[in-house]
Amino acid sequence: MNICVLIVDDHPVVRCGLAGMLDVEDDLEVVGEAADGEQAVTKVAELRPDVVLMDLRMPRLDGAGATARILAGH
């Protein structure tokens, strides 16, 4: 059974690099990416990942705020 991962970072190069590193692991599956906290909240509701790799400093809604919203919804 794979562990589903959502990557959240405002830098596309970072998201791509993390996805590339995780894709080589047999038990991990990157199910989505988000560029800011607002997108992260929406993607978590849609994709229901097991793990969210969240950057703390992002535009619109930072990682701490997005994490708080995600946890409040559960």
Secondary structure as the mmCIF struct_conf table of DSSP 4:
data_model
#
loop_
_struct_conf.conf_type_id
_struct_conf.id
_struct_conf.beg_label_comp_id
_struct_conf.beg_label_asym_id
_struct_conf.beg_label_seq_id
_struct_conf.end_label_comp_id
_struct_conf.end_label_asym_id
_struct_conf.end_label_seq_id
HELX_LH_PP_P HELX_LH_PP_P1 ASN A 2 ASN A 2
STRN STRN1 ILE A 3 VAL A 8
BEND BEND1 ASP A 10 ASP A 10
HELX_RH_AL_P HELX_RH_AL_P1 PRO A 12 ASP A 23
TURN_TY1_P TURN_TY1_P1 VAL A 24 VAL A 24
BEND BEND2 GLU A 25 GLU A 25
TURN_TY1_P TURN_TY1_P2 ASP A 26 ASP A 27
STRN STRN2 LEU A 28 ALA A 34
BEND BEND3 ALA A 35 ASP A 36
HELX_RH_AL_P HELX_RH_AL_P2 GLY A 37 LEU A 47
BEND BEND4 ASP A 50 ASP A 50
STRN STRN3 VAL A 51 MET A 54
BEND BEND5 LEU A 56 ARG A 57
BEND BEND6 PRO A 59 LEU A 61
HELX_RH_AL_P HELX_RH_AL_P3 GLY A 63 ALA A 72
TURN_TY1_P TURN_TY1_P3 GLY A 73 GLY A 73
#
